[in-house]
Amino acid sequence: MRLDKFLKVSRLIPRRAVAQDVLREGLVTVNGRPAKPATRVKPGDVVVLSLGHRTIKFEVVGLAEHVTAKEAPGLYRFLED
């Protein structure tokens, strides 16, 4: 699954366009490498998201095309926040 879509579906970022902007600015890494919107993620990947004064590190646990707000946290596991 594309990283920009994963960030939107998981509700870590509210809109896909915002996720694409954040990714283009170089604020996200996947397994230690800078990520682009089309970067593919899979379960087990470690993503670091830097937003303002906050850095979020999480592991991708699952993938889904659509999930409810209640199910979204099941797609990732926080490692550092």
C-alpha positions as CSV (number, residue, x, y, z in Angstrom):
1,M,0.0,0.0,0.0
2,R,1.2,3.5,-0.8
3,L,2.4,5.4,2.3
4,D,0.3,8.5,1.7
5,K,-2.8,6.3,1.6
6,F,-1.8,4.3,4.7
7,L,-1.4,7.6,6.7
8,K,-4.9,8.7,5.6
9,V,-6.6,5.3,6.2
10,S,-4.9,4.9,9.6
11,R,-6.0,8.4,10.5
12,L,-2.5,9.4,11.5
13,I,-3.0,12.3,9.0
14,P,-6.5,13.5,8.2
15,R,-6.3,13.9,4.4
16,R,-4.3,12.2,1.7
17,A,-3.3,15.6,0.2
18,V,-1.9,16.6,3.6
19,A,0.0,13.3,3.8
20,Q,1.5,13.9,0.3
21,D,2.6,17.4,1.3
22,V,4.3,16.1,4.5
23,L,6.0,13.4,2.5
24,R,7.3,15.7,-0.2
25,E,8.7,18.0,2.6
26,G,10.9,15.0,3.7
27,L,9.3,14.8,7.2
28,V,8.8,11.0,7.0
29,T,11.2,8.0,6.9
30,V,10.5,4.3,6.4
31,N,13.0,1.9,7.8
32,G,15.5,4.8,8.1
33,R,15.2,6.0,4.5
34,P,13.4,9.2,3.3
35,A,9.9,8.4,2.0
36,K,7.9,9.7,-0.9
37,P,4.1,9.6,-1.3
38,A,4.4,6.4,-3.5
39,T,6.7,4.6,-1.1
40,R,5.2,1.1,-0.5
41,V,4.7,0.0,3.1
42,K,4.1,-3.5,4.5
43,P,3.6,-5.0,7.9
44,G,6.8,-4.8,9.9
45,D,8.0,-1.5,8.4
46,V,9.0,1.2,10.9
47,V,7.9,4.7,10.1
48,V,9.1,8.0,11.7
49,L,6.8,11.0,11.2
50,S,8.1,14.4,12.3
51,L,5.4,17.0,12.7
52,G,6.4,20.3,14.3
53,H,7.8,19.7,17.8
54,R,6.5,16.1,17.8
55,T,8.1,13.0,16.4
56,I,6.0,9.8,16.1
57,K,7.6,6.4,15.6
58,F,5.4,3.5,14.8
59,E,5.4,0.0,13.2
60,V,3.0,-0.9,10.5
61,V,1.0,-3.9,11.8
62,G,-1.7,-4.3,9.1
63,L,-3.0,-2.9,5.9
64,A,-6.6,-2.3,4.8
65,E,-8.3,-0.3,2.1
66,H,-11.0,1.0,4.4
67,V,-11.4,0.9,8.2
68,T,-13.7,2.6,10.7
69,A,-12.2,5.1,13.1
70,K,-12.5,2.5,15.8
71,E,-10.4,-0.1,13.8
72,A,-7.8,2.4,12.5
73,P,-5.4,2.1,15.5
74,G,-5.1,-1.6,14.8
75,L,-3.1,-0.8,11.7
76,Y,-0.1,0.4,13.6
77,R,1.7,0.1,16.9
78,F,3.5,3.1,18.5
79,L,7.1,2.6,19.3
80,E,7.9,6.1,20.4
81,D,5.7,9.2,20.7
